Amino acid sequence: MRLLNKEEVLANSVIHAIQTGDTETLKQLLVENPGLATAKIADKDSESARTLLHVVTDWPGNFTNGAKTVSILVEAGADVNARFEGSHAETPLHWAASCNDVEVLDALLDAGADINITGGVIVIGDGTPLDDAVAFAQWKTARRLVERGANLKLWNAAALGLLEDVTIFFGVSPSPSKEEITKAFWLACHGGQRNTAQYLYQKGADIHWIGYDHLTPLGAAKRSNANELVEWLQGIGAK
């Protein structure tokens, strides 16, 4: 049996307190261990490391007392825009967005998290929390981010069915390219947004493009159980 060192015991204790919503134990650990709120927990199986706010927002998220835990950690000095160290540089807000955790998302934003911060795994490592939410079909957090003022890309708006916002992109110069239109069309199908997909089809989208996850737009619509959209796509010859 391998004995755990003091740092491992502390890491295990604070992670357990956060993920079980035991805020009293968390407060006690923070008092007893100055600097814990800003520490990073290393993954012993890799060179990556995450903060305690990343622990709050780690998959599957939505832990008991999540918003209260965020407040406790921020009050103790945690940085809401701290970066994960490893294969990407996502912040806790990216992770909350990717878990559909609206309560924690709001708590992070209320504490000053940068809503448009980049560094996400989506869009070649330069994505925002909204990009993560949309790509991973986390629609509650995606819509909350828009409500709270996140910057929209064409494909974000298409996936969310924000047709009025989509049309704005075609009223400025330069207009979206064929590639951008096709990708936005695919995302509209990913989001099950028939009206937006129809608009983008009229703008010249390639309905046979094999996009993300090796799916065509029709495949993306089927995965999203968007039956009316699937029927329309099949009617225009999508494969």
C-alpha positions, 0 to 999 in steps of 0.5 A: 500500500502506498502512503500519501504525502501531506500535499496529496492528502490535502489535495484529496481533501479539498477536492472532496469538499468542493465536489460534495458541496461541503463548504464548511470544510472548504473554509476550514482548509483555506484558513489552515492552509494559506495560499491554497486558494491560488494553488494548482493541483498537479495531475500525477499522470501528466504534466497538467495542473488545475486550480480549485476553481477548475475543480468546481467546474470540472466535468460533469460540474453542477456540484452542490453549492457550486456558486457558494464555493466559487464565492468562498474561493474568490474571497480567499484570493482565487483568480477567476481567469486562471489558466489550466496548465497542460494541453490547453489554457482554458479558464474555469469559465470555459469549463463551466460553459462546457458543463452546462452549469449556469449557476456557477457560470453566473457566479464566475461572471459576477466575480469578474471572469472575462466573458470573451476570454480566449484559450479554449479547445475549440477554434484551434485553441483560441476559443471563448467560453461561448465557443465551448458551450456551442460546440459541446451542445451545452445550450443553457450556458450558451444562451446565458453567455449571450444574455450576459453579453458574449461576443457572437461569431456567425457560427455561434449565432447559427447554432443558437438559431439567432437568425436576426444576428445571423443576417447582420453578418451578411450586411457588413463588408466583407460578407461571409465566405462560402466556407464560413457559410457552410460551417455556420450551416453545419452548426445550425444543423448541430443546434437543430435550427431549421429556420437558420439552416434554411437561410444559410442554404439560400446563401450557398451553404454546401449541404454535403460538407463533411464537418466536425465529428466526421458528420454531414449536416444531416448527420449532425441534425440526426444526432441532435434529434431535430426531426423536422430539420432532418425531414427538410434536409432529406427533402433537398437531397442531403446525404 
